[in-house]
């Protein structure tokens, strides 16, 4: 997985230092300021792992509570944004596991025939630059649960297949297979979006 330093800048600004210290004392004003500064970026992370904006908002709120409760454990040696991002991802995955236990999940077998995997290519990447970030997030949200989480964790957040397997309680081969199928699905959907109107 990416190190903290690779997820965000390792240099803390004077503003961040002040916000972090204020949050460590539990002052609501500093918590509000920190939330205002980072909530949009963190919401984008939660959105990739959720079914819709409402669920992403719930995850964001839960994750920020964890940020405020655990901010005293942040040592300052790595990226603060990366530290928060990890909390957002872990909270999203916890929500996924809860939904899975309740049976709130998409049956991947149903869409298997539509995502044939005849020629997997690990280095192949979606034509992400051909669509807007909002369009891409929309397409990722439409992926079935397992595909969506594997794709987001691997392609967007830098987790290894072993880390994904451990987090989602699946095999490494399942992680690789779901990544390949997610990419093929996204590529097909992106191609549909960029085909010029005739």
matplotlib code that plots the C-alpha trace (Angstrom):
import matplotlib.pyplot as plt

x = [0.0, 1.1, 2.9, 1.5, 3.9, 2.7, -1.0, -0.5, 2.1, 4.2, 4.6, 2.0, 0.9, 0.7, -3.1, -3.2, -0.9, -3.2, -6.4, -4.8, -3.7, -7.2, -8.9, -6.6, -8.0, -11.5, -12.6, -15.6, -14.6, -11.4, -13.3, -15.7, -12.8, -11.1, -14.3, -14.9, -11.4, -11.3, -14.9, -15.2, -12.1, -13.0, -16.5, -15.1, -13.3, -16.4, -18.5, -16.3, -17.0, -20.7, -23.9, -25.1, -24.5, -26.7, -24.7, -21.4, -22.6, -23.3, -19.9, -18.2, -19.9, -18.9, -15.4, -15.0, -16.1, -13.3, -10.9, -11.8, -11.7, -8.3, -6.6, -4.3, -2.7, -1.6, 2.1, 2.7, 5.4, 3.3, 0.6, -2.3, -4.6, -3.4, -4.0, -7.6, -8.1, -7.2, -9.9, -12.4, -11.6, -11.7, -15.0, -16.4, -15.2, -16.7, -20.1, -19.7, -19.1, -22.2, -24.3, -22.9, -23.9, -27.4, -27.6, -27.6, -25.4, -25.4, -25.2, -22.1, -23.2, -26.0, -23.7, -21.0, -22.1, -21.9, -18.4, -16.5, -12.8, -11.2, -8.1, -7.2, -4.4, -3.2, -1.6, -4.6, -6.2, -9.6, -9.9, -10.4, -9.0, -11.8, -14.5, -15.0, -14.2, -18.0, -18.8, -16.1, -17.3, -20.9, -19.7, -17.7, -20.8, -22.7, -20.3, -21.5, -20.3, -17.3, -16.1, -16.5, -14.4, -11.7, -11.3, -11.3, -8.9, -6.5, -6.6, -7.5, -6.1, -3.0, -3.8, -2.2, -4.3, -3.2, -4.3, -7.6, -8.1, -7.4, -9.7, -12.7, -12.2, -11.7, -8.9, -6.1, -7.3, -10.9, -9.5, -7.5, -10.5, -12.9, -10.4, -10.1, -13.8, -14.4, -12.0, -13.6, -17.0, -15.7, -14.0, -17.1, -19.2, -16.6, -16.5, -20.2, -19.9, -17.1, -18.5, -19.3, -22.9, -23.5]
y = [0.0, 3.6, 5.1, 8.1, 10.3, 9.2, 9.8, 13.5, 16.1, 15.3, 19.0, 20.3, 23.9, 26.3, 26.2, 22.4, 22.4, 24.8, 22.9, 19.6, 21.0, 22.6, 19.3, 17.5, 19.7, 18.8, 22.3, 22.3, 25.4, 23.7, 20.5, 22.5, 24.3, 21.0, 19.5, 22.5, 22.3, 18.5, 17.3, 17.7, 15.7, 13.1, 12.9, 12.0, 9.1, 7.8, 8.3, 5.8, 3.1, 3.7, 3.1, 6.7, 10.2, 9.6, 6.6, 8.4, 11.3, 8.9, 7.2, 10.7, 11.7, 8.4, 8.7, 12.3, 11.3, 8.7, 11.3, 13.6, 10.7, 9.5, 12.7, 12.5, 9.3, 11.2, 11.6, 14.3, 12.3, 11.4, 13.1, 14.2, 14.0, 10.4, 9.5, 10.8, 9.1, 5.8, 6.3, 7.2, 4.0, 1.8, 3.2, 2.6, -1.0, -1.5, -0.3, -2.6, -5.6, -4.6, -4.4, -7.8, -9.4, -7.9, -9.3, -5.8, -6.6, -7.1, -10.7, -10.7, -13.9, -12.0, -9.7, -12.3, -13.0, -9.3, -8.9, -11.7, -11.8, -13.5, -11.5, -10.0, -7.4, -6.1, -3.0, -1.9, 1.2, 2.7, 5.7, 7.8, 10.9, 10.8, 11.5, 14.0, 13.0, 13.2, 10.8, 8.4, 8.4, 7.8, 4.8, 3.4, 3.8, 1.7, -1.2, -4.1, -3.9, -6.3, -4.9, -1.3, -1.9, -3.8, -1.3, 1.7, 0.1, -1.1, 1.5, 4.6, 4.0, 1.9, -1.2, -4.5, -7.5, -9.2, -6.2, -6.1, -9.8, -9.4, -6.4, -7.9, -11.5, -12.8, -14.6, -12.8, -14.5, -13.2, -9.7, -9.9, -11.3, -8.6, -5.9, -7.1, -7.4, -4.0, -2.4, -4.1, -2.9, 0.6, 0.7, -0.4, 2.3, 5.0, 4.0, 4.4, 7.9, 9.0, 7.6, 10.7, 11.3, 10.6]
z = [0.0, -0.5, 2.4, 4.2, 2.4, -1.0, -0.3, 0.5, 1.3, 4.3, 5.2, 7.6, 7.1, 10.0, 9.6, 9.8, 12.9, 14.6, 13.6, 14.7, 18.1, 18.6, 17.8, 20.2, 23.0, 21.9, 20.9, 18.7, 16.7, 15.5, 14.7, 12.5, 10.8, 10.1, 8.8, 6.5, 5.1, 4.3, 4.1, 0.3, -0.4, 2.1, 0.8, -2.6, -1.0, 0.8, -2.4, -4.3, -1.7, -1.2, -3.1, -3.2, -1.8, 1.3, 2.3, 1.6, 3.8, 6.7, 6.3, 6.2, 9.5, 11.2, 9.9, 11.1, 14.5, 14.5, 13.2, 16.2, 18.7, 17.5, 16.4, 19.5, 17.9, 14.8, 15.3, 12.7, 11.0, 7.9, 5.7, 7.8, 4.8, 4.2, 7.8, 7.5, 4.2, 5.7, 8.4, 5.6, 3.7, 6.8, 7.9, 4.3, 4.4, 7.9, 6.5, 3.5, 5.9, 8.0, 4.8, 3.7, 7.0, 6.7, 3.1, 1.6, -1.4, -5.1, -6.3, -8.4, -10.2, -11.8, -13.7, -14.4, -18.0, -18.9, -17.6, -19.5, -18.6, -21.6, -21.7, -18.3, -18.4, -15.0, -16.5, -18.6, -17.3, -18.0, -20.3, -17.3, -18.9, -21.5, -19.0, -16.2, -12.6, -11.8, -14.6, -13.5, -9.9, -11.2, -13.2, -10.2, -8.0, -10.5, -10.1, -8.0, -4.4, -4.6, -7.9, -6.7, -3.5, -5.2, -8.0, -5.6, -3.2, -5.9, -8.7, -6.7, -3.2, -3.8, -1.8, -2.8, -3.7, -0.5, 1.5, -0.3, 0.3, 4.0, 4.3, 2.3, 3.5, -0.1, -1.8, -3.7, -6.9, -6.3, -5.8, -9.1, -11.0, -9.7, -10.5, -14.1, -14.5, -12.9, -15.4, -18.4, -17.2, -16.7, -20.1, -21.8, -20.1, -20.8, -24.4, -24.6, -23.2, -25.6, -28.8, -30.9, -31.8, -35.5]

ax = plt.figure().add_subplot(projection="3d")
ax.plot(x, y, z, "-o")
ax.set_aspect("equal")
plt.show()
